[in-house]
Amino acid sequence: MGQNFFQGGDKAMCSGCGACEQACPVNALSMREDEEGFLFPVKDTKVCIDCGLCERICPFSSPDYSNDVAPDIFAAYLKDNAERMRSSSGGLFYLIACDVIDRGGVVVGAMLDSGLQCRHAVAETREELEPLRSSKYVQSATGDIFRRVRDILLRGREVYFTGTPCQVAGLKAFLRKDYPNLLTSDLICHGVPNQWLFNEHIQYLEQKRGDKVVKYKFRNDEKWGVCESAWYADSQTPVMSPGYIFSPYLYSFINGLTFRYSCYNCTFATLPRQGDITLADFWGVQGVFPDMDVKNGVSMVSVNSAKGVEVWRRIRNKTEHRKSTVDAAKRLNHNFASTSVMPRIRPYVYRLIRKNGYPFVAINLFRPSLPERVMVRIKNLIRGVVGAENIKRLKRVLG
């Protein structure tokens, strides 16, 4: 017999990190989809021994706030421009990951597998690191990754674990002690849609084109920004949307319409942060550092612990960087220290999709008005003719 297991039955109190499932000594918990497609732990009451471990380690019950409440903040990007161009923003994740791998360690992060399912995986080489690069705007399945991380740590190897703040908190809760050979990075996270919704979007794209999507990216590496790219079986050239507003999935993501309920109640979108280092896009950085080259992306780096300080000292000479402030980080990246606000329509979104189908909601809800779409296309046309750098120069001249 199974029953839902999460704090008081309140879905806003479960991030789906999987720490409880992986910590259970008798495997009495399993992560299962609810009616919206989000994963929640379900308990097999016939197997459960009532030890209470799952409740004690839940990071929502006992969050760890041991990192620095006033971290050092940097705007940074790789000096290696080729690798910077292949990264979502400034390339800092790749730089730290390569440093760990070159020292004999492993990197753990989210990837899209060959079936476009998002899950956490282990990379031991630079080649294996490639799928872990670039942003994924869907909740990754942790599976048994916390157990695998613990086994690697116990063998004495260095582990660099990256994920959303709740996933980093989940790993630390699962481990129940600090490991000197564990380094963590949490991302500044707006919130997470689920794999079911992403699958629906992929099917929507396939139906529109009449071909199978074999590769997908949420970001455009050629220029800094959120932009859908899809590769189809009949072509080697990706089909790229002109901007995120032209992708129903990304439009709903940016506007917070499809997150799990815990994302609007996140106890980890605050200072202190969960990771030893926090990484994110440094949106609006040109307003803070006008002389900084921003065309290929700039990372915001928050150095939150002694481990974070150590790794920053090792890699900083390979970056162009400027010292910033916590106030600037809060102002330019809302979720650095604040949760996303739940739109009033959020409780109805998944029900609408289940009832009417994803294509109906994509056309009627997950896109802006016609004037907004036209304006974006005009702006893109002007950028293409005049050039983004010339537009920026003109703005500076005009004040």
Backbone hydrogen bonds, N-H to C=O, Kabsch-Sander energy under -0.5 kcal/mol:
donor,donor_aa,acceptor,acceptor_aa,energy
3,Q,43,K,-1.8
5,F,41,P,-2.5
9,G,6,F,-2.4
10,D,7,Q,-2.3
11,K,9,G,-0.7
13,M,10,D,-2.1
14,C,11,K,-1.3
22,Q,18,G,-2.2
23,A,19,A,-1.6
24,C,20,C,-1.3
27,N,24,C,-0.9
30,S,42,V,-1.9
32,R,30,S,-0.6
32,R,40,F,-2.9
34,D,38,F,-2.3
37,G,34,D,-0.9
40,F,32,R,-2.5
42,V,30,S,-2.7
43,K,3,Q,-3.1
44,D,28,A,-3.2
45,T,1,M,-2.5
45,T,43,K,-1.0
46,K,1,M,-0.5
47,V,44,D,-1.3
48,C,44,D,-2.3
56,R,52,G,-1.9
57,I,53,L,-2.2
58,C,54,C,-0.7
61,S,58,C,-0.9
62,S,58,C,-1.9
65,Y,63,P,-0.6
68,D,304,N,-3.1
72,D,303,V,-1.1
74,F,301,V,-2.5
75,A,322,R,-2.4
76,A,74,F,-0.5
76,A,299,S,-2.4
77,Y,320,E,-1.8
78,L,90,G,-2.3
79,K,318,K,-2.3
81,N,79,K,-1.2
84,R,80,D,-2.1
85,M,81,N,-2.3
86,R,82,A,-0.7
87,S,84,R,-1.5
95,L,91,G,-1.8
96,I,92,L,-2.5
97,A,93,F,-2.9
98,C,94,Y,-2.6
99,D,95,L,-1.9
100,V,96,I,-2.1
101,I,97,A,-2.6
102,D,98,C,-2.8
103,R,99,D,-0.9
104,G,101,I,-1.9
105,G,100,V,-2.7
106,V,158,E,-2.5
107,V,123,A,-2.6
108,V,160,Y,-3.1
109,G,121,A,-1.8
111,M,119,R,-2.4
113,D,111,M,-0.6
113,D,117,Q,-2.3
116,L,113,D,-2.5
119,R,111,M,-2.3
119,R,117,Q,-0.5
120,H,141,A,-2.3
121,A,109,G,-2.7
123,A,107,V,-3.2
129,L,125,T,-1.0
130,E,126,R,-0.7
130,E,127,E,-1.0
132,L,129,L,-1.5
133,R,129,L,-0.6
133,R,130,E,-1.6
138,V,136,K,-1.1
139,Q,193,P,-2.3
141,A,118,C,-2.1
145,I,142,T,-3.1
148,R,144,D,-2.0
149,V,145,I,-2.6
150,R,146,F,-2.3
151,D,147,R,-2.2
152,I,148,R,-2.2
153,L,149,V,-2.6
154,L,150,R,-2.5
155,R,151,D,-1.0
156,G,153,L,-1.8
157,R,152,I,-1.6
159,V,181,N,-2.6
160,Y,106,V,-2.4
161,F,159,V,-0.6
161,F,183,L,-2.7
162,T,108,V,-2.6
163,G,185,S,-1.7
168,V,164,T,-2.3
169,A,165,P,-2.6
170,G,166,C,-2.2
171,L,167,Q,-2.4
172,K,168,V,-2.3
173,A,169,A,-2.3
174,F,170,G,-2.5
175,L,171,L,-2.6
176,R,172,K,-1.8
182,L,179,Y,-1.9
183,L,159,V,-3.1
183,L,181,N,-0.5
185,S,161,F,-2.4
186,D,277,I,-1.2
187,L,163,G,-1.5
188,I,279,L,-1.5
189,C,187,L,-0.9
198,F,194,N,-1.8
199,N,195,Q,-2.7
200,E,196,W,-2.0
201,H,197,L,-2.0
202,I,198,F,-2.4
203,Q,199,N,-2.3
204,Y,200,E,-1.9
205,L,201,H,-2.3
206,E,202,I,-2.4
207,Q,203,Q,-2.4
208,K,204,Y,-1.9
209,R,205,L,-1.9
210,G,206,E,-2.5
211,D,206,E,-1.0
214,V,212,K,-0.6
214,V,231,W,-2.5
215,K,231,W,-1.3
217,K,229,S,-2.6
218,F,135,S,-0.7
220,N,225,G,-1.6
221,D,219,R,-0.7
223,K,220,N,-0.6
224,W,295,K,-1.1
225,G,223,K,-0.5
227,C,218,F,-1.1
227,C,225,G,-0.6
229,S,217,K,-2.3
230,A,239,V,-2.1
231,W,215,K,-2.9
233,A,212,K,-2.1
235,S,232,Y,-1.8
239,V,230,A,-3.2
240,M,238,P,-0.7
241,S,228,E,-2.5
244,Y,226,V,-0.8
246,F,243,G,-1.8
247,S,244,Y,-1.8
251,Y,247,S,-3.0
252,S,248,P,-2.1
253,F,249,Y,-1.8
254,I,250,L,-3.0
255,N,251,Y,-1.6
256,G,253,F,-2.0
257,L,252,S,-2.7
258,T,252,S,-0.6
260,R,192,V,-1.4
263,C,260,R,-1.7
264,Y,260,R,-0.5
264,Y,261,Y,-1.1
265,N,262,S,-1.3
266,C,263,C,-0.7
270,T,268,F,-1.8
276,D,184,T,-1.2
277,I,184,T,-1.7
278,T,302,S,-2.4
279,L,186,D,-1.9
280,A,300,M,-1.3
282,F,298,V,-2.6
283,W,281,D,-1.1
285,V,282,F,-1.5
287,G,284,G,-1.6
288,V,285,V,-1.4
289,F,285,V,-3.2
292,M,289,F,-1.9
294,V,292,M,-0.7
297,G,294,V,-1.7
299,S,76,A,-3.1
300,M,280,A,-3.4
301,V,74,F,-2.8
301,V,299,S,-0.6
302,S,278,T,-2.4
302,S,300,M,-0.5
303,V,72,D,-2.7
303,V,301,V,-0.6
304,N,276,D,-2.4
304,N,302,S,-0.9
305,S,276,D,-0.9
309,V,305,S,-2.3
310,E,306,A,-2.1
311,V,307,K,-2.2
312,W,308,G,-2.3
313,R,309,V,-2.1
314,R,310,E,-1.3
315,I,311,V,-1.6
316,R,312,W,-2.3
318,K,315,I,-2.4
319,T,316,R,-1.8
320,E,77,Y,-2.8
321,H,319,T,-0.6
322,R,75,A,-2.4
324,S,73,I,-3.1
329,A,325,T,-1.9
330,K,326,V,-2.6
331,R,327,D,-2.3
332,L,328,A,-2.4
333,N,329,A,-1.5
336,F,333,N,-2.4
337,A,334,H,-1.1
340,S,263,C,-0.8
346,R,343,P,-1.5
348,Y,345,I,-2.0
349,V,345,I,-0.8
349,V,346,R,-1.2
350,Y,346,R,-0.6
352,L,348,Y,-2.4
353,I,349,V,-1.9
354,R,350,Y,-2.6
355,K,351,R,-2.2
356,N,352,L,-3.0
357,G,353,I,-2.3
361,V,357,G,-1.6
362,A,358,Y,-3.1
363,I,359,P,-1.9
364,N,360,F,-2.1
365,L,361,V,-2.7
366,F,361,V,-2.3
367,R,365,L,-0.9
373,R,369,S,-2.0
374,V,370,L,-2.6
375,M,371,P,-2.3
376,V,372,E,-2.0
377,R,373,R,-1.9
378,I,374,V,-2.1
379,K,375,M,-2.5
380,N,376,V,-2.5
381,L,377,R,-2.0
382,I,378,I,-2.4
383,R,379,K,-2.5
384,G,380,N,-2.2
385,V,381,L,-1.8
386,V,382,I,-3.3
387,G,382,I,-0.6
387,G,383,R,-1.6
391,I,387,G,-1.8
392,K,388,A,-2.0
393,R,389,E,-2.2
394,L,390,N,-2.3
395,K,391,I,-2.2
396,R,392,K,-2.1
397,V,393,R,-2.2
398,L,394,L,-2.4
399,G,395,K,-0.7
